[in-house]
Amino acid sequence: MQCHRVNEVLELLKPYWLKNKELSLMEVLTLLSKESGFEEPLDKLSDEVIIYHLKMDQTEKGEMIPGIKKDCEDDFQTALLKARGLL
């Protein structure tokens, strides 16, 4: 489980870090925490905050949030039937 999370962070971090090549890893993490509105000390920054912020950084403005997109249904009736466990 942890290996998957490490791979996901590294995969998401690469394009973000390439946009900020001049920064060290700690500076990149500090920038991430500031951009995400995280106000606690950097050692309290969770993987979830990092992953979510990096996913949102790669999402075009106006595009649906990645975590919601997978559950979205165009048809209300289909959504209702899935919610009731009938599909």
PEURUR-V21649 format. One record per residue. N is the residue number from 1. RES is the residue in one small letter. SS is DSSP state (A for helix, B for strand, O for the rest). BURIAL is I if it has 16 or more other C-alpha atoms within 10 Angstrom, else O. Layout:
n: <N	N>
res: <RES	RES>
ss: <SS	SS>
burial: <BURIAL	BURIAL>
This chain:
n: <1	2	3	4	5	6	7	8	9	10	11	12	13	14	15	16	17	18	19	20	21	22	23	24	25	26	27	28	29	30	31	32	33	34	35	36	37	38	39	40	41	42	43	44	45	46	47	48	49	50	51	52	53	54	55	56	57	58	59	60	61	62	63	64	65	66	67	68	69	70	71	72	73	74	75	76	77	78	79	80	81	82	83	84	85	86	87>
res: <m	q	c	h	r	v	n	e	v	l	e	l	l	k	p	y	w	l	k	n	k	e	l	s	l	m	e	v	l	t	l	l	s	k	e	s	g	f	e	e	p	l	d	k	l	s	d	e	v	i	i	y	h	l	k	m	d	q	t	e	k	g	e	m	i	p	g	i	k	k	d	c	e	d	d	f	q	t	a	l	l	k	a	r	g	l	l>
ss: <O	A	A	A	A	A	A	A	A	A	A	A	A	A	A	A	A	A	A	O	O	O	O	O	A	A	A	A	A	A	A	A	A	A	A	O	O	O	O	O	O	A	A	A	O	O	A	A	A	A	A	A	A	A	A	A	A	O	O	O	O	O	O	O	O	A	A	A	A	O	O	O	O	O	O	A	A	A	A	A	A	A	A	O	O	O	O>
burial: <O	O	O	O	O	O	O	O	I	O	O	I	I	O	O	I	I	O	O	O	O	O	O	O	O	O	O	I	I	I	O	I	I	O	O	I	O	O	O	O	O	O	O	O	I	O	O	O	O	I	I	I	I	I	I	I	I	O	O	O	O	O	O	O	O	O	O	O	O	O	O	O	O	O	O	O	O	O	O	O	O	O	O	O	O	O	O>
